[in-house]
Amino acid sequence: MQAPVHHIIGFASILRERRLPVPGTVLARLNQKVSPGDVIAEAVWGREHILLNVAQALGVSPAAADRLIKCKADDHLAASTEIAVGKGLFPRSVVAPREGRVIVAGDGQVLMAVGETKLELRAGISGTVVEIIQNRGAVIQTAGALVQGVWGNGRIDSGLLVNLVEQTDGTLTAGRLDVSMRGFVVLGGMVKDAETLKAAGELPVRGLILSSLYPSLIQLAREMRYPILVTDGFGPLPMNSAAYKLLSTNVKREVTVNAEARDRYSGACPEVIISLPTAPTTAPPALREEQTFAPGLQVRMRRPPSLGMIGSITAIKPGLTTLPSGLRAPAAEVKLENGETVVAPLINLEVVG
């Protein structure tokens, strides 16, 4: 049976696609070395759209309106610019209600984007541009450590990593955050109150890496302007030992917190990337997205009562195993890091690596 892989790996070759949400101009060049803050593409994005029904306003057919329309796609119009004028002694006219750009004109209508702003796409990680995505962005390759999470608030930023928890089950509070944390990515534990998230935003920090977040804080976390990544889940959950060990041993290194939403269709996943220096002769291993369950593999438990715990498969049970719930499913014996051996259905396991 194929196993999903949850990447917590100390050194690998990492390829990441950085893409604009709308077509734009790619500034990056092939084989260019980039840093997290480098702008690799930009676009002009309209925050609002206005649809003008020219045919209806002039009282003519769509085909007749098309002959009267004076603008075309990509034209920039000032407010009150005449878009079309009808015929007759007292002709009616259609003007641009606001300054904006014409998205499309035709079939008797004009669609405008207004309130436009410049959208900049930053590299997000240190690495090398290995592919250009026309009008959209680029693919960047780096070598380093990778820790994937289970939830993110949709933000991305980078900075030096600092650790504020001494154990995997630590709690981050507002009192632990002071001005010395400004501009850092903070490795915290669980967060239980809104004051902690707000205090981090007031400094501001460059990101929070948390073991868990109380469910009542999800909406507030989405509103924060810095990235928040959760490694293990919601409620009072400690950080899994593999993630904590890897992150806590890389303090004072530059890390990128890409707290993008998890998407099983595209493969997007919230993650922390730590770019590491490599020797010219060192070829980092490629990431493996799938593995086959087998004895010896390190796995992470995906369901209670051992949620988040790390262990290793000691045996794959033959056929179907009857579980305490009464269900029968493929299962494995797993020796957890605390020495306990449990039988878990394969669907509740993910390979760590």
SULBEL-V942214 format. One record per run of one state. SS is the DSSP state (@ for helix, = for strand, . for the rest). FROM is the first residue (numbers start at 1). LEN is the number of residues. Records with the same first field share a line. If there is no record, write none. Layout:
# SULBEL-V942214
SS->FROM-LEN + FROM-LEN
This chain:
# SULBEL-V942214
.->1-1 + 7-1 + 20-5 + 27-6 + 35-4 + 59-3 + 70-6 + 78-4 + 86-7 + 96-4 + 107-2 + 123-4 + 134-3 + 149-2 + 153-3 + 164-7 + 172-2 + 177-2 + 182-3 + 188-2 + 192-2 + 204-3 + 214-1 + 224-3 + 235-6 + 249-5 + 259-12 + 276-10 + 287-3 + 293-5 + 302-8 + 317-4 + 323-5 + 330-1 + 337-4 + 353-1
=->2-5 + 8-12 + 25-2 + 33-2 + 39-15 + 69-1 + 76-2 + 82-4 + 93-3 + 100-7 + 109-14 + 127-7 + 137-12 + 151-2 + 156-8 + 171-1 + 185-3 + 190-2 + 207-7 + 227-8 + 254-5 + 271-5 + 286-1 + 290-3 + 298-4 + 310-7 + 321-2 + 328-2 + 331-6 + 341-5 + 349-4
@->54-5 + 62-7 + 174-3 + 179-3 + 194-10 + 215-9 + 241-8 + 346-3
